[in-house]
Amino acid sequence: MDSRASARCEFRTAQLAETLGISLPNANNRLQRLVEAGALHRQRGSGPDRGGKEFTYRVSRPTRTD
Protein backbone atom coordinates (compact mmCIF):
# COMPACT_ATOMS: atom_id res chain seq x y z
CA MET A 1 0.00 0.00 0.00
CA ASP A 2 1.31 3.48 -0.69
CA SER A 3 2.21 6.06 1.94
CA ARG A 4 -1.15 7.85 1.59
CA ALA A 5 -3.05 4.78 2.81
CA SER A 6 -0.55 3.91 5.53
CA ALA A 7 -0.57 7.50 6.79
CA ARG A 8 -4.37 7.38 7.12
CA CYS A 9 -4.47 3.85 8.52
CA GLU A 10 -8.00 3.59 7.12
CA PHE A 11 -9.06 2.94 3.56
CA ARG A 12 -11.92 1.72 1.40
CA THR A 13 -11.87 -1.03 -1.21
CA ALA A 14 -11.92 1.39 -4.14
CA GLN A 15 -8.90 3.24 -2.76
CA LEU A 16 -6.92 0.02 -2.43
CA ALA A 17 -7.94 -1.19 -5.89
CA GLU A 18 -6.86 2.09 -7.46
CA THR A 19 -3.56 2.17 -5.58
CA LEU A 20 -2.69 -1.41 -6.54
CA GLY A 21 -4.14 -1.22 -10.06
CA ILE A 22 -6.48 -4.18 -9.49
CA SER A 23 -10.22 -4.71 -9.95
CA LEU A 24 -12.73 -4.07 -7.17
CA PRO A 25 -13.70 -7.77 -6.91
CA ASN A 26 -10.03 -8.72 -6.63
CA ALA A 27 -9.49 -6.10 -3.89
CA ASN A 28 -12.64 -7.31 -2.07
CA ASN A 29 -11.38 -10.89 -2.09
CA ARG A 30 -7.97 -9.93 -0.77
CA LEU A 31 -9.43 -7.74 1.95
CA GLN A 32 -11.87 -10.45 3.04
CA ARG A 33 -9.00 -12.90 3.46
CA LEU A 34 -7.06 -10.39 5.56
CA VAL A 35 -10.13 -9.74 7.75
CA GLU A 36 -10.59 -13.50 8.25
CA ALA A 37 -6.91 -13.81 9.20
CA GLY A 38 -7.29 -11.01 11.76
CA ALA A 39 -4.86 -8.66 10.01
CA LEU A 40 -7.54 -6.06 9.23
CA HIS A 41 -10.58 -4.71 11.02
CA ARG A 42 -13.67 -3.92 8.92
CA GLN A 43 -16.33 -1.35 9.81
CA ARG A 44 -19.55 -0.99 7.85
CA GLY A 45 -20.83 2.41 6.82
CA SER A 46 -22.78 4.00 4.02
CA GLY A 47 -21.18 4.74 0.68
CA PRO A 48 -20.18 8.31 -0.14
CA ASP A 49 -22.05 8.50 -3.45
CA ARG A 50 -25.33 6.62 -3.36
CA GLY A 51 -25.69 5.62 0.26
CA GLY A 52 -25.10 1.91 -0.37
CA LYS A 53 -23.16 -0.25 2.03
CA GLU A 54 -19.44 0.28 2.09
CA PHE A 55 -16.70 -0.91 4.40
CA THR A 56 -13.76 0.94 5.85
CA TYR A 57 -10.73 -1.15 6.69
CA ARG A 58 -7.89 -0.53 9.09
CA VAL A 59 -4.90 -2.51 10.25
CA SER A 60 -5.61 -4.49 13.40
CA ARG A 61 -3.43 -3.65 16.34
CA PRO A 62 -1.66 -6.63 17.88
CA THR A 63 -2.83 -7.54 21.35
CA ARG A 64 -0.12 -7.56 23.98
CA THR A 65 -0.04 -10.53 26.27
CA ASP A 66 2.58 -9.75 28.91
CHARMM-style PDB file with segment names, atoms N, HN, CA, C and O in Angstrom:
ATOM      1  N   MET     1       0.846  -1.174   0.000  1.00  0.00      PROA
ATOM      2  CA  MET     1       0.000   0.000   0.000  1.00  0.00      PROA
ATOM      3  C   MET     1       0.890   1.235   0.000  1.00  0.00      PROA
ATOM      4  O   MET     1       1.972   1.208   0.587  1.00  0.00      PROA
ATOM      5  N   ASP     2       0.470   2.294  -0.631  1.00  0.00      PROA
ATOM      6  HN  ASP     2      -0.409   2.316  -1.107  1.00  0.00      PROA
ATOM      7  CA  ASP     2       1.310   3.481  -0.688  1.00  0.00      PROA
ATOM      8  C   ASP     2       1.262   4.267   0.618  1.00  0.00      PROA
ATOM      9  O   ASP     2       0.490   3.947   1.523  1.00  0.00      PROA
ATOM     10  N   SER     3       2.096   5.297   0.701  1.00  0.00      PROA
ATOM     11  HN  SER     3       2.723   5.556  -0.034  1.00  0.00      PROA
ATOM     12  CA  SER     3       2.213   6.063   1.943  1.00  0.00      PROA
ATOM     13  C   SER     3       0.936   6.817   2.295  1.00  0.00      PROA
ATOM     14  O   SER     3       0.690   7.097   3.468  1.00  0.00      PROA
ATOM     15  N   ARG     4       0.114   7.150   1.290  1.00  0.00      PROA
ATOM     16  HN  ARG     4       0.313   6.922   0.337  1.00  0.00      PROA
ATOM     17  CA  ARG     4      -1.148   7.846   1.594  1.00  0.00      PROA
ATOM     18  C   ARG     4      -2.057   6.971   2.430  1.00  0.00      PROA
ATOM     19  O   ARG     4      -2.642   7.441   3.406  1.00  0.00      PROA
ATOM     20  N   ALA     5      -2.185   5.700   2.063  1.00  0.00      PROA
ATOM     21  HN  ALA     5      -1.709   5.318   1.271  1.00  0.00      PROA
ATOM     22  CA  ALA     5      -3.048   4.782   2.806  1.00  0.00      PROA
ATOM     23  C   ALA     5      -2.456   4.471   4.168  1.00  0.00      PROA
ATOM     24  O   ALA     5      -3.186   4.429   5.159  1.00  0.00      PROA
ATOM     25  N   SER     6      -1.149   4.251   4.240  1.00  0.00      PROA
ATOM     26  HN  SER     6      -0.557   4.285   3.435  1.00  0.00      PROA
ATOM     27  CA  SER     6      -0.548   3.912   5.529  1.00  0.00      PROA
ATOM     28  C   SER     6      -0.570   5.098   6.467  1.00  0.00      PROA
ATOM     29  O   SER     6      -0.655   4.914   7.681  1.00  0.00      PROA
ATOM     30  N   ALA     7      -0.497   6.314   5.941  1.00  0.00      PROA
ATOM     31  HN  ALA     7      -0.427   6.463   4.955  1.00  0.00      PROA
ATOM     32  CA  ALA     7      -0.566   7.504   6.795  1.00  0.00      PROA
ATOM     33  C   ALA     7      -1.960   7.646   7.396  1.00  0.00      PROA
ATOM     34  O   ALA     7      -2.102   8.083   8.538  1.00  0.00      PROA
ATOM     35  N   ARG     8      -2.999   7.278   6.629  1.00  0.00      PROA
ATOM     36  HN  ARG     8      -2.884   6.923   5.701  1.00  0.00      PROA
ATOM     37  CA  ARG     8      -4.369   7.379   7.122  1.00  0.00      PROA
ATOM     38  C   ARG     8      -4.727   6.227   8.039  1.00  0.00      PROA
ATOM     39  O   ARG     8      -5.508   6.391   8.976  1.00  0.00      PROA
ATOM     40  N   CYS     9      -4.167   5.078   7.777  1.00  0.00      PROA
ATOM     41  HN  CYS     9      -3.533   4.944   7.016  1.00  0.00      PROA
ATOM     42  CA  CYS     9      -4.466   3.853   8.516  1.00  0.00      PROA
ATOM     43  C   CYS     9      -5.877   3.355   8.277  1.00  0.00      PROA
ATOM     44  O   CYS     9      -6.256   2.323   8.831  1.00  0.00      PROA
ATOM     45  N   GLU    10      -6.650   4.030   7.494  1.00  0.00      PROA
ATOM     46  HN  GLU    10      -6.342   4.868   7.044  1.00  0.00      PROA
ATOM     47  CA  GLU    10      -7.996   3.590   7.117  1.00  0.00      PROA
ATOM     48  C   GLU    10      -8.146   3.762   5.616  1.00  0.00      PROA
ATOM     49  O   GLU    10      -7.614   4.708   5.035  1.00  0.00      PROA
ATOM     50  N   PHE    11      -8.863   2.853   4.997  1.00  0.00      PROA
ATOM     51  HN  PHE    11      -9.294   2.084   5.469  1.00  0.00      PROA
ATOM     52  CA  PHE    11      -9.058   2.944   3.558  1.00  0.00      PROA
ATOM     53  C   PHE    11     -10.297   2.159   3.169  1.00  0.00      PROA
ATOM     54  O   PHE    11     -10.788   1.325   3.930  1.00  0.00      PROA
ATOM     55  N   ARG    12     -10.794   2.439   1.970  1.00  0.00      PROA
ATOM     56  HN  ARG    12     -10.395   3.116   1.352  1.00  0.00      PROA
ATOM     57  CA  ARG    12     -11.923   1.716   1.398  1.00  0.00      PROA
ATOM     58  C   ARG    12     -11.425   0.847   0.248  1.00  0.00      PROA
ATOM     59  O   ARG    12     -10.316   1.038  -0.251  1.00  0.00      PROA
ATOM     60  N   THR    13     -12.238  -0.089  -0.160  1.00  0.00      PROA
ATOM     61  HN  THR    13     -13.140  -0.244   0.245  1.00  0.00      PROA
ATOM     62  CA  THR    13     -11.867  -1.033  -1.209  1.00  0.00      PROA
ATOM     63  C   THR    13     -11.457  -0.318  -2.489  1.00  0.00      PROA
ATOM     64  O   THR    13     -10.452  -0.677  -3.103  1.00  0.00      PROA
ATOM     65  N   ALA    14     -12.218   0.680  -2.895  1.00  0.00      PROA
ATOM     66  HN  ALA    14     -13.034   0.972  -2.397  1.00  0.00      PROA
ATOM     67  CA  ALA    14     -11.921   1.394  -4.136  1.00  0.00      PROA
ATOM     68  C   ALA    14     -10.556   2.077  -4.073  1.00  0.00      PROA
ATOM     69  O   ALA    14      -9.834   2.127  -5.069  1.00  0.00      PROA
ATOM     70  N   GLN    15     -10.209   2.597  -2.908  1.00  0.00      PROA
ATOM     71  HN  GLN    15     -10.796   2.556  -2.099  1.00  0.00      PROA
ATOM     72  CA  GLN    15      -8.903   3.243  -2.757  1.00  0.00      PROA
ATOM     73  C   GLN    15      -7.775   2.221  -2.924  1.00  0.00      PROA
ATOM     74  O   GLN    15      -6.778   2.493  -3.594  1.00  0.00      PROA
ATOM     75  N   LEU    16      -7.936   1.056  -2.315  1.00  0.00      PROA
ATOM     76  HN  LEU    16      -8.746   0.835  -1.771  1.00  0.00      PROA
ATOM     77  CA  LEU    16      -6.919   0.017  -2.425  1.00  0.00      PROA
ATOM     78  C   LEU    16      -6.806  -0.466  -3.866  1.00  0.00      PROA
ATOM     79  O   LEU    16      -5.701  -0.619  -4.386  1.00  0.00      PROA
ATOM     80  N   ALA    17      -7.942  -0.707  -4.510  1.00  0.00      PROA
ATOM     81  HN  ALA    17      -8.840  -0.584  -4.087  1.00  0.00      PROA
ATOM     82  CA  ALA    17      -7.941  -1.187  -5.892  1.00  0.00      PROA
ATOM     83  C   ALA    17      -7.228  -0.194  -6.806  1.00  0.00      PROA
ATOM     84  O   ALA    17      -6.437  -0.592  -7.661  1.00  0.00      PROA
ATOM     85  N   GLU    18      -7.502   1.072  -6.632  1.00  0.00      PROA
ATOM     86  HN  GLU    18      -8.145   1.395  -5.937  1.00  0.00      PROA
ATOM     87  CA  GLU    18      -6.860   2.093  -7.463  1.00  0.00      PROA
ATOM     88  C   GLU    18      -5.357   2.143  -7.201  1.00  0.00      PROA
ATOM     89  O   GLU    18      -4.564   2.213  -8.139  1.00  0.00      PROA
ATOM     90  N   THR    19      -4.972   2.107  -5.941  1.00  0.00      PROA
ATOM     91  HN  THR    19      -5.616   2.049  -5.179  1.00  0.00      PROA
ATOM     92  CA  THR    19      -3.556   2.173  -5.580  1.00  0.00      PROA
ATOM     93  C   THR    19      -2.780   0.988  -6.144  1.00  0.00      PROA
ATOM     94  O   THR    19      -1.661   1.148  -6.632  1.00  0.00      PROA
ATOM     95  N   LEU    20      -3.378  -0.204  -6.075  1.00  0.00      PROA
ATOM     96  HN  LEU    20      -4.286  -0.333  -5.678  1.00  0.00      PROA
ATOM     97  CA  LEU    20      -2.694  -1.412  -6.540  1.00  0.00      PROA
ATOM     98  C   LEU    20      -2.912  -1.703  -8.022  1.00  0.00      PROA
ATOM     99  O   LEU    20      -2.246  -2.568  -8.590  1.00  0.00      PROA
ATOM    100  N   GLY    21      -3.840  -0.986  -8.647  1.00  0.00      PROA
ATOM    101  HN  GLY    21      -4.381  -0.283  -8.186  1.00  0.00      PROA
ATOM    102  CA  GLY    21      -4.136  -1.223 -10.057  1.00  0.00      PROA
ATOM    103  C   GLY    21      -4.822  -2.554 -10.291  1.00  0.00      PROA
ATOM    104  O   GLY    21      -4.539  -3.242 -11.272  1.00  0.00      PROA
ATOM    105  N   ILE    22      -5.741  -2.924  -9.373  1.00  0.00      PROA
ATOM    106  HN  ILE    22      -5.970  -2.365  -8.576  1.00  0.00      PROA
ATOM    107  CA  ILE    22      -6.478  -4.180  -9.491  1.00  0.00      PROA
ATOM    108  C   ILE    22      -7.973  -3.884  -9.524  1.00  0.00      PROA
ATOM    109  O   ILE    22      -8.400  -2.767  -9.234  1.00  0.00      PROA
ATOM    110  N   SER    23      -8.769  -4.899  -9.884  1.00  0.00      PROA
ATOM    111  HN  SER    23      -8.422  -5.807 -10.120  1.00  0.00      PROA
ATOM    112  CA  SER    23     -10.217  -4.712  -9.953  1.00  0.00      PROA
ATOM    113  C   SER    23     -10.823  -4.661  -8.547  1.00  0.00      PROA
ATOM    114  O   SER    23     -10.212  -5.115  -7.579  1.00  0.00      PROA
ATOM    115  N   LEU    24     -12.028  -4.102  -8.452  1.00  0.00      PROA
ATOM    116  HN  LEU    24     -12.524  -3.733  -9.238  1.00  0.00      PROA
ATOM    117  CA  LEU    24     -12.734  -4.068  -7.166  1.00  0.00      PROA
ATOM    118  C   LEU    24     -13.010  -5.467  -6.621  1.00  0.00      PROA
ATOM    119  O   LEU    24     -12.791  -5.697  -5.431  1.00  0.00      PROA
ATOM    120  N   PRO    25     -13.485  -6.424  -7.447  1.00  0.00      PROA
ATOM    121  CA  PRO    25     -13.703  -7.770  -6.911  1.00  0.00      PROA
ATOM    122  C   PRO    25     -12.408  -8.408  -6.378  1.00  0.00      PROA
ATOM    123  O   PRO    25     -12.421  -9.086  -5.351  1.00  0.00      PROA
ATOM    124  N   ASN    26     -11.308  -8.186  -7.079  1.00  0.00      PROA
ATOM    125  HN  ASN    26     -11.298  -7.635  -7.913  1.00  0.00      PROA
ATOM    126  CA  ASN    26     -10.027  -8.719  -6.633  1.00  0.00      PROA
ATOM    127  C   ASN    26      -9.645  -8.099  -5.285  1.00  0.00      PROA
ATOM    128  O   ASN    26      -9.223  -8.810  -4.373  1.00  0.00      PROA
ATOM    129  N   ALA    27      -9.791  -6.781  -5.158  1.00  0.00      PROA
ATOM    130  HN  ALA    27     -10.134  -6.203  -5.899  1.00  0.00      PROA
ATOM    131  CA  ALA    27      -9.488  -6.102  -3.893  1.00  0.00      PROA
ATOM    132  C   ALA    27     -10.398  -6.609  -2.780  1.00  0.00      PROA
ATOM    133  O   ALA    27      -9.935  -6.842  -1.663  1.00  0.00      PROA
ATOM    134  N   ASN    28     -11.692  -6.782  -3.072  1.00  0.00      PROA
ATOM    135  HN  ASN    28     -12.068  -6.593  -3.979  1.00  0.00      PROA
ATOM    136  CA  ASN    28     -12.635  -7.306  -2.071  1.00  0.00      PROA
ATOM    137  C   ASN    28     -12.203  -8.679  -1.564  1.00  0.00      PROA
ATOM    138  O   ASN    28     -12.222  -8.939  -0.361  1.00  0.00      PROA
ATOM    139  N   ASN    29     -11.819  -9.546  -2.481  1.00  0.00      PROA
ATOM    140  HN  ASN    29     -11.803  -9.335  -3.458  1.00  0.00      PROA
ATOM    141  CA  ASN    29     -11.384 -10.892  -2.095  1.00  0.00      PROA
ATOM    142  C   ASN    29     -10.152 -10.851  -1.207  1.00  0.00      PROA
ATOM    143  O   ASN    29     -10.086 -11.558  -0.202  1.00  0.00      PROA
ATOM    144  N   ARG    30      -9.191 -10.041  -1.568  1.00  0.00      PROA
ATOM    145  HN  ARG    30      -9.246  -9.467  -2.385  1.00  0.00      PROA
ATOM    146  CA  ARG    30      -7.965  -9.934  -0.775  1.00  0.00      PROA
ATOM    147  C   ARG    30      -8.256  -9.368   0.608  1.00  0.00      PROA
ATOM    148  O   ARG    30      -7.725  -9.852   1.608  1.00  0.00      PROA
ATOM    149  N   LEU    31      -9.094  -8.348   0.661  1.00  0.00      PROA
ATOM    150  HN  LEU    31      -9.525  -7.955  -0.151  1.00  0.00      PROA
ATOM    151  CA  LEU    31      -9.425  -7.742   1.955  1.00  0.00      PROA
ATOM    152  C   LEU    31     -10.187  -8.715   2.844  1.00  0.00      PROA
ATOM    153  O   LEU    31      -9.943  -8.780   4.049  1.00  0.00      PROA
ATOM    154  N   GLN    32     -11.106  -9.469   2.255  1.00  0.00      PROA
ATOM    155  HN  GLN    32     -11.304  -9.416   1.276  1.00  0.00      PROA
ATOM    156  CA  GLN    32     -11.866 -10.446   3.037  1.00  0.00      PROA
ATOM    157  C   GLN    32     -10.938 -11.480   3.666  1.00  0.00      PROA
ATOM    158  O   GLN    32     -11.118 -11.858   4.824  1.00  0.00      PROA
ATOM    159  N   ARG    33      -9.964 -11.927   2.917  1.00  0.00      PROA
ATOM    160  HN  ARG    33      -9.818 -11.619   1.976  1.00  0.00      PROA
ATOM    161  CA  ARG    33      -8.997 -12.898   3.462  1.00  0.00      PROA
ATOM    162  C   ARG    33      -8.195 -12.300   4.616  1.00  0.00      PROA
ATOM    163  O   ARG    33      -7.927 -12.980   5.607  1.00  0.00      PROA
ATOM    164  N   LEU    34      -7.818 -11.049   4.492  1.00  0.00      PROA
ATOM    165  HN  LEU    34      -8.035 -10.496   3.688  1.00  0.00      PROA
ATOM    166  CA  LEU    34      -7.058 -10.390   5.562  1.00  0.00      PROA
ATOM    167  C   LEU    34      -7.917 -10.163   6.804  1.00  0.00      PROA
ATOM    168  O   LEU    34      -7.418 -10.250   7.926  1.00  0.00      PROA
ATOM    169  N   VAL    35      -9.204  -9.874   6.610  1.00  0.00      PROA
ATOM    170  HN  VAL    35      -9.609  -9.804   5.698  1.00  0.00      PROA
ATOM    171  CA  VAL    35     -10.126  -9.740   7.750  1.00  0.00      PROA
ATOM    172  C   VAL    35     -10.263 -11.092   8.448  1.00  0.00      PROA
ATOM    173  O   VAL    35     -10.197 -11.164   9.675  1.00  0.00      PROA
ATOM    174  N   GLU    36     -10.451 -12.153   7.682  1.00  0.00      PROA
ATOM    175  HN  GLU    36     -10.504 -12.094   6.685  1.00  0.00      PROA
ATOM    176  CA  GLU    36     -10.590 -13.496   8.254  1.00  0.00      PROA
ATOM    177  C   GLU    36      -9.336 -13.926   9.010  1.00  0.00      PROA
ATOM    178  O   GLU    36      -9.419 -14.661   9.994  1.00  0.00      PROA
ATOM    179  N   ALA    37      -8.178 -13.468   8.548  1.00  0.00      PROA
ATOM    180  HN  ALA    37      -8.110 -12.872   7.748  1.00  0.00      PROA
ATOM    181  CA  ALA    37      -6.912 -13.807   9.203  1.00  0.00      PROA
ATOM    182  C   ALA    37      -6.640 -12.938  10.425  1.00  0.00      PROA
ATOM    183  O   ALA    37      -5.712 -13.204  11.188  1.00  0.00      PROA
ATOM    184  N   GLY    38      -7.456 -11.893  10.609  1.00  0.00      PROA
ATOM    185  HN  GLY    38      -8.210 -11.676   9.989  1.00  0.00      PROA
ATOM    186  CA  GLY    38      -7.285 -11.013  11.763  1.00  0.00      PROA
ATOM    187  C   GLY    38      -6.304  -9.876  11.541  1.00  0.00      PROA
ATOM    188  O   GLY    38      -5.979  -9.146  12.477  1.00  0.00      PROA
ATOM    189  N   ALA    39      -5.829  -9.717  10.314  1.00  0.00      PROA
ATOM    190  HN  ALA    39      -6.093 -10.310   9.553  1.00  0.00      PROA
ATOM    191  CA  ALA    39      -4.858  -8.664  10.015  1.00  0.00      PROA
ATOM    192  C   ALA    39      -5.519  -7.296   9.827  1.00  0.00      PROA
ATOM    193  O   ALA    39      -4.886  -6.260  10.036  1.00  0.00      PROA
ATOM    194  N   LEU    40      -6.791  -7.300   9.432  1.00  0.00      PROA
ATOM    195  HN  LEU    40      -7.305  -8.140   9.262  1.00  0.00      PROA
ATOM    196  CA  LEU    40      -7.536  -6.057   9.227  1.00  0.00      PROA
ATOM    197  C   LEU    40      -8.821  -6.076  10.032  1.00  0.00      PROA
ATOM    198  O   LEU    40      -9.379  -7.134  10.325  1.00  0.00      PROA
ATOM    199  N   HSD    41      -9.276  -4.886  10.381  1.00  0.00      PROA
ATOM    200  HN  HSD    41      -8.823  -4.027  10.143  1.00  0.00      PROA
ATOM    201  CA  HSD    41     -10.578  -4.709  11.024  1.00  0.00      PROA
ATOM    202  C   HSD    41     -11.477  -4.028  10.001  1.00  0.00      PROA
ATOM    203  O   HSD    41     -11.045  -3.105   9.311  1.00  0.00      PROA
ATOM    204  N   ARG    42     -12.720  -4.476   9.899  1.00  0.00      PROA
ATOM    205  HN  ARG    42     -13.071  -5.226  10.459  1.00  0.00      PROA
ATOM    206  CA  ARG    42     -13.670  -3.923   8.925  1.00  0.00      PROA
ATOM    207  C   ARG    42     -14.828  -3.276   9.659  1.00  0.00      PROA
ATOM    208  O   ARG    42     -15.382  -3.853  10.595  1.00  0.00      PROA
ATOM    209  N   GLN    43     -15.198  -2.059   9.226  1.00  0.00      PROA
ATOM    210  HN  GLN    43     -14.748  -1.590   8.466  1.00  0.00      PROA
ATOM    211  CA  GLN    43     -16.326  -1.348   9.808  1.00  0.00      PROA
ATOM    212  C   GLN    43     -17.276  -0.962   8.683  1.00  0.00      PROA
ATOM    213  O   GLN    43     -16.864  -0.397   7.671  1.00  0.00      PROA
ATOM    214  N   ARG    44     -18.546  -1.273   8.874  1.00  0.00      PROA
ATOM    215  HN  ARG    44     -18.881  -1.733   9.697  1.00  0.00      PROA
ATOM    216  CA  ARG    44     -19.551  -0.986   7.849  1.00  0.00      PROA
ATOM    217  C   ARG    44     -20.067   0.438   7.997  1.00  0.00      PROA
ATOM    218  O   ARG    44     -20.275   0.939   9.102  1.00  0.00      PROA
ATOM    219  N   GLY    45     -20.265   1.067   6.855  1.00  0.00      PROA
ATOM    220  HN  GLY    45     -20.096   0.660   5.958  1.00  0.00      PROA
ATOM    221  CA  GLY    45     -20.829   2.409   6.819  1.00  0.00      PROA
ATOM    222  C   GLY    45     -21.585   2.574   5.521  1.00  0.00      PROA
ATOM    223  O   GLY    45     -21.715   1.625   4.748  1.00  0.00      PROA
ATOM    224  N   SER    46     -22.081   3.760   5.279  1.00  0.00      PROA
ATOM    225  HN  SER    46     -21.975   4.531   5.907  1.00  0.00      PROA
ATOM    226  CA  SER    46     -22.782   4.004   4.018  1.00  0.00      PROA
ATOM    227  C   SER    46     -21.803   4.581   3.013  1.00  0.00      PROA
ATOM    228  O   SER    46     -20.856   5.282   3.369  1.00  0.00      PROA
ATOM    229  N   GLY    47     -22.051   4.272   1.754  1.00  0.00      PROA
ATOM    230  HN  GLY    47     -22.820   3.702   1.464  1.00  0.00      PROA
ATOM    231  CA  GLY    47     -21.183   4.741   0.683  1.00  0.00      PROA
ATOM    232  C   GLY    47     -21.275   6.242   0.496  1.00  0.00      PROA
ATOM    233  O   GLY    47     -22.308   6.840   0.796  1.00  0.00      PROA
ATOM    234  N   PRO    48     -20.212   6.858   0.005  1.00  0.00      PROA
ATOM    235  CA  PRO    48     -20.182   8.309  -0.141  1.00  0.00      PROA
ATOM    236  C   PRO    48     -21.052   8.832  -1.281  1.00  0.00      PROA
ATOM    237  O   PRO    48     -21.474   9.988  -1.248  1.00  0.00      PROA
ATOM    238  N   ASP    49     -21.326   8.007  -2.280  1.00  0.00      PROA
ATOM    239  HN  ASP    49     -20.983   7.068  -2.306  1.00  0.00      PROA
ATOM    240  CA  ASP    49     -22.050   8.503  -3.449  1.00  0.00      PROA
ATOM    241  C   ASP    49     -23.543   8.241  -3.406  1.00  0.00      PROA
ATOM    242  O   ASP    49     -24.344   9.171  -3.506  1.00  0.00      PROA
ATOM    243  N   ARG    50     -23.922   6.974  -3.256  1.00  0.00      PROA
ATOM    244  HN  ARG    50     -23.272   6.218  -3.175  1.00  0.00      PROA
ATOM    245  CA  ARG    50     -25.334   6.619  -3.360  1.00  0.00      PROA
ATOM    246  C   ARG    50     -25.916   6.074  -2.071  1.00  0.00      PROA
ATOM    247  O   ARG    50     -27.070   5.646  -2.054  1.00  0.00      PROA
ATOM    248  N   GLY    51     -25.159   6.078  -1.003  1.00  0.00      PROA
ATOM    249  HN  GLY    51     -24.222   6.426  -1.016  1.00  0.00      PROA
ATOM    250  CA  GLY    51     -25.690   5.617   0.265  1.00  0.00      PROA
ATOM    251  C   GLY    51     -25.730   4.109   0.435  1.00  0.00      PROA
ATOM    252  O   GLY    51     -26.286   3.618   1.418  1.00  0.00      PROA
ATOM    253  N   GLY    52     -25.154   3.361  -0.499  1.00  0.00      PROA
ATOM    254  HN  GLY    52     -24.702   3.760  -1.297  1.00  0.00      PROA
ATOM    255  CA  GLY    52     -25.100   1.910  -0.372  1.00  0.00      PROA
ATOM    256  C   GLY    52     -24.123   1.493   0.710  1.00  0.00      PROA
ATOM    257  O   GLY    52     -23.424   2.327   1.285  1.00  0.00      PROA
ATOM    258  N   LYS    53     -24.078   0.188   0.987  1.00  0.00      PROA
ATOM    259  HN  LYS    53     -24.646  -0.490   0.520  1.00  0.00      PROA
ATOM    260  CA  LYS    53     -23.158  -0.254   2.029  1.00  0.00      PROA
ATOM    261  C   LYS    53     -21.716  -0.182   1.531  1.00  0.00      PROA
ATOM    262  O   LYS    53     -21.423  -0.476   0.372  1.00  0.00      PROA
ATOM    263  N   GLU    54     -20.856   0.204   2.407  1.00  0.00      PROA
ATOM    264  HN  GLU    54     -21.094   0.443   3.349  1.00  0.00      PROA
ATOM    265  CA  GLU    54     -19.439   0.282   2.088  1.00  0.00      PROA
ATOM    266  C   GLU    54     -18.663   0.011   3.370  1.00  0.00      PROA
ATOM    267  O   GLU    54     -19.125   0.342   4.462  1.00  0.00      PROA
ATOM    268  N   PHE    55     -17.506  -0.579   3.239  1.00  0.00      PROA
ATOM    269  HN  PHE    55     -17.131  -0.848   2.352  1.00  0.00      PROA
ATOM    270  CA  PHE    55     -16.700  -0.912   4.401  1.00  0.00      PROA
ATOM    271  C   PHE    55     -15.437  -0.081   4.425  1.00  0.00      PROA
ATOM    272  O   PHE    55     -14.839   0.206   3.388  1.00  0.00      PROA
ATOM    273  N   THR    56     -15.048   0.295   5.612  1.00  0.00      PROA
ATOM    274  HN  THR    56     -15.534   0.062   6.455  1.00  0.00      PROA
ATOM    275  CA  THR    56     -13.763   0.939   5.845  1.00  0.00      PROA
ATOM    276  C   THR    56     -12.889  -0.080   6.552  1.00  0.00      PROA
ATOM    277  O   THR    56     -13.332  -0.758   7.479  1.00  0.00      PROA
ATOM    278  N   TYR    57     -11.661  -0.182   6.114  1.00  0.00      PROA
ATOM    279  HN  TYR    57     -11.301   0.369   5.361  1.00  0.00      PROA
ATOM    280  CA  TYR    57     -10.725  -1.149   6.685  1.00  0.00      PROA
ATOM    281  C   TYR    57      -9.604  -0.409   7.399  1.00  0.00      PROA
ATOM    282  O   TYR    57      -9.228   0.700   7.019  1.00  0.00      PROA
ATOM    283  N   ARG    58      -9.080  -1.043   8.436  1.00  0.00      PROA
ATOM    284  HN  ARG    58      -9.386  -1.944   8.744  1.00  0.00      PROA
ATOM    285  CA  ARG    58      -7.893  -0.527   9.094  1.00  0.00      PROA
ATOM    286  C   ARG    58      -7.085  -1.689   9.625  1.00  0.00      PROA
ATOM    287  O   ARG    58      -7.618  -2.765   9.894  1.00  0.00      PROA
ATOM    288  N   VAL    59      -5.801  -1.462   9.774  1.00  0.00      PROA
ATOM    289  HN  VAL    59      -5.367  -0.587   9.556  1.00  0.00      PROA
ATOM    290  CA  VAL    59      -4.902  -2.506  10.253  1.00  0.00      PROA
ATOM    291  C   VAL    59      -5.236  -2.802  11.709  1.00  0.00      PROA
ATOM    292  O   VAL    59      -5.377  -1.891  12.525  1.00  0.00      PROA
ATOM    293  N   SER    60      -5.361  -4.079  12.021  1.00  0.00      PROA
ATOM    294  HN  SER    60      -5.246  -4.820  11.358  1.00  0.00      PROA
ATOM    295  CA  SER    60      -5.613  -4.494  13.398  1.00  0.00      PROA
ATOM    296  C   SER    60      -4.359  -4.290  14.225  1.00  0.00      PROA
ATOM    297  O   SER    60      -3.246  -4.558  13.773  1.00  0.00      PROA
ATOM    298  N   ARG    61      -4.553  -3.822  15.421  1.00  0.00      PROA
ATOM    299  HN  ARG    61      -5.458  -3.605  15.788  1.00  0.00      PROA
ATOM    300  CA  ARG    61      -3.431  -3.655  16.340  1.00  0.00      PROA
ATOM    301  C   ARG    61      -3.183  -4.975  17.054  1.00  0.00      PROA
ATOM    302  O   ARG    61      -4.128  -5.610  17.522  1.00  0.00      PROA
ATOM    303  N   PRO    62      -1.924  -5.396  17.145  1.00  0.00      PROA
ATOM    304  CA  PRO    62      -1.655  -6.635  17.879  1.00  0.00      PROA
ATOM    305  C   PRO    62      -1.992  -6.481  19.350  1.00  0.00      PROA
ATOM    306  O   PRO    62      -1.795  -5.416  19.935  1.00  0.00      PROA
ATOM    307  N   THR    63      -2.494  -7.535  19.935  1.00  0.00      PROA
ATOM    308  HN  THR    63      -2.655  -8.400  19.459  1.00  0.00      PROA
ATOM    309  CA  THR    63      -2.834  -7.537  21.353  1.00  0.00      PROA
ATOM    310  C   THR    63      -1.621  -7.980  22.143  1.00  0.00      PROA
ATOM    311  O   THR    63      -1.018  -9.012  21.851  1.00  0.00      PROA
ATOM    312  N   ARG    64      -1.268  -7.192  23.145  1.00  0.00      PROA
ATOM    313  HN  ARG    64      -1.758  -6.353  23.383  1.00  0.00      PROA
ATOM    314  CA  ARG    64      -0.119  -7.557  23.980  1.00  0.00      PROA
ATOM    315  C   ARG    64      -0.555  -8.542  25.049  1.00  0.00      PROA
ATOM    316  O   ARG    64      -1.595  -8.375  25.686  1.00  0.00      PROA
ATOM    317  N   THR    65       0.232  -9.537  25.227  1.00  0.00      PROA
ATOM    318  HN  THR    65       1.076  -9.672  24.709  1.00  0.00      PROA
ATOM    319  CA  THR    65      -0.039 -10.527  26.274  1.00  0.00      PROA
ATOM    320  C   THR    65       1.212 -10.675  27.126  1.00  0.00      PROA
ATOM    321  O   THR    65       1.976 -11.628  26.966  1.00  0.00      PROA
ATOM    322  N   ASP    66       1.414  -9.727  28.030  1.00  0.00      PROA
ATOM    323  HN  ASP    66       0.794  -8.953  28.160  1.00  0.00      PROA
ATOM    324  CA  ASP    66       2.580  -9.750  28.912  1.00  0.00      PROA
ATOM    325  C   ASP    66       2.347 -10.654  30.099  1.00  0.00      PROA
ATOM    326  OT1 ASP    66       3.226 -10.796  30.949  1.00  0.00      PROA
TER     327      ASP     66
END
